[in-house]
């Protein structure tokens, strides 16, 4: 079953899936958070990924997160850093070309 939201910006308009290995995304107080398998992307995030515009992808992810969670605005710099780190891990663990969602 296809994912229902973009893993980058949470848009409900998923049109692409990127195959990826499962990886540990973070460890906090002994708890490991994993990214499991493929990543879904909306058309806008897909375009940013395919054109190598990683900084713009990070900013889009951050802006859409803060729109949904404005109380997190005070942590904007820290969130940007975490998002950039998650995206870097995605690019390292991507194992193929994007596929359209059917």
C-alpha positions in Angstrom: 0.0 0.0 0.0 1.5 3.4 -1.0 2.3 5.9 1.7 -0.3 8.6 2.1 1.9 11.6 2.9 5.1 13.0 1.6 8.0 12.0 3.9 9.6 15.4 3.2 6.8 18.0 3.6 3.8 15.9 4.7 1.8 16.9 1.6 -1.1 14.4 1.0 -0.3 14.5 -2.7 2.2 11.6 -3.0 3.2 10.8 -6.6 6.7 9.3 -6.2 8.4 6.7 -4.1 12.2 6.5 -3.6 13.5 3.0 -2.7 15.7 3.2 0.4 17.3 1.0 2.9 16.0 1.0 6.5 18.4 3.0 8.8 18.7 4.3 12.3 17.6 8.0 12.1 18.3 8.9 15.7 19.1 7.5 19.1 17.7 9.4 22.2 18.1 8.1 25.7 18.6 4.5 24.4 15.6 4.7 22.0 16.4 4.1 18.4 14.2 5.8 15.8 14.3 4.1 12.4 13.4 5.2 8.9 11.9 2.0 7.5 12.2 1.5 3.7 11.0 3.6 0.9 10.4 7.4 1.1 7.3 9.0 -0.5 7.5 12.3 -2.2 5.0 14.9 -3.6 5.7 16.5 -7.0 7.4 19.6 -5.5 9.7 17.6 -3.3 10.4 15.2 -6.1 11.4 18.1 -8.3 13.8 19.5 -5.6 15.4 16.1 -5.1 15.8 15.4 -8.8 17.4 18.9 -9.4 19.8 18.5 -6.5 18.3 21.5 -4.6 18.8 20.0 -1.2 18.8 23.3 0.7 15.5 24.2 -0.8 14.1 20.7 0.1 15.2 21.3 3.8 13.6 24.7 3.8 10.3 23.4 2.3 10.2 20.6 4.9 10.9 23.1 7.7 8.3 25.7 6.5 5.6 23.1 6.2 6.4 21.6 9.6 6.2 25.1 11.2 2.9 25.8 9.5 1.4 22.7 11.1 3.2 23.2 14.4 3.7 27.0 15.0 4.6 26.4 18.7 7.9 24.9 17.4 9.0 28.2 15.9 11.4 28.9 18.8 13.3 25.7 17.8 13.6 26.6 14.1 17.4 26.4 13.9 17.6 23.1 15.7 14.8 21.7 13.6 16.5 22.8 10.4 19.7 21.0 11.4 17.7 17.8 12.3 15.8 17.9 9.0 19.0 18.4 7.0 20.6 15.5 8.9 17.5 13.2 8.1 17.7 14.2 4.5 21.4 13.4 4.3 20.7 10.0 5.7 18.0 9.5 3.2 20.4 10.4 0.3 23.0 8.0 1.7 20.5 5.2 2.0 18.6 5.7 -1.3 19.0 2.6 -3.4 17.4 3.5 -6.7 15.5 5.9 -8.9 12.1 7.3 -8.0 9.1 5.3 -9.1 5.7 6.7 -9.8 2.9 5.7 -7.4 0.3 3.7 -9.1 
